[in-house]
Amino acid sequence: MLYWAVIFLIVAIIAGAFGFLGVAGLATEIAKILFVVFLIIFVISLIGGFRGKR
């Protein structure tokens, strides 16, 4: 999931450099959403890992 967020971030940077503002904005929003989803899943995994050891 983090991999895809980074890929969309790179696409946004490249598109922004070439002036494709619509594509850059869309890729940036997708990267943000994927990063937030990754963080939520990561926190859930951490909490589940701590509970499993006890």
C-alpha positions in Angstrom: 0.0 0.0 0.0 2.8 2.4 0.9 4.5 1.4 -2.4 1.4 2.6 -4.4 1.3 5.8 -2.4 4.9 6.5 -3.3 4.3 5.6 -7.0 1.4 8.1 -7.2 3.5 10.7 -5.5 6.2 10.3 -8.0 3.6 10.5 -10.9 2.3 13.7 -9.3 5.7 15.3 -9.1 6.6 14.4 -12.7 3.2 15.5 -14.0 3.5 18.8 -12.1 6.9 19.4 -13.6 5.6 18.9 -17.1 2.6 21.2 -16.5 -0.2 18.5 -16.4 -1.9 20.1 -13.4 -5.1 18.0 -13.6 -3.1 14.7 -13.6 -0.8 16.0 -10.9 -3.6 17.0 -8.6 -5.4 13.7 -9.1 -2.3 11.7 -8.4 -1.5 13.7 -5.3 -5.0 13.1 -3.9 -4.7 9.3 -4.6 -1.3 9.3 -2.9 -2.6 11.1 0.1 -5.6 8.7 0.4 -3.4 5.6 0.0 -0.9 6.9 2.6 -3.7 7.5 5.2 -5.1 4.0 4.5 -1.6 2.6 5.0 -1.2 4.4 8.3 -4.6 3.1 9.6 -3.7 -0.5 8.7 -0.3 -0.1 10.2 -1.7 1.1 13.5 -4.3 -1.7 13.6 -1.5 -4.2 13.0 0.5 -2.7 15.8 -2.4 -2.9 18.2 -3.2 -6.5 17.1 0.4 -7.5 17.5 0.6 -6.2 21.1 -2.6 -8.0 22.0 -1.4 -11.3 20.5 1.7 -11.5 22.6 -0.1 -11.5 25.9 
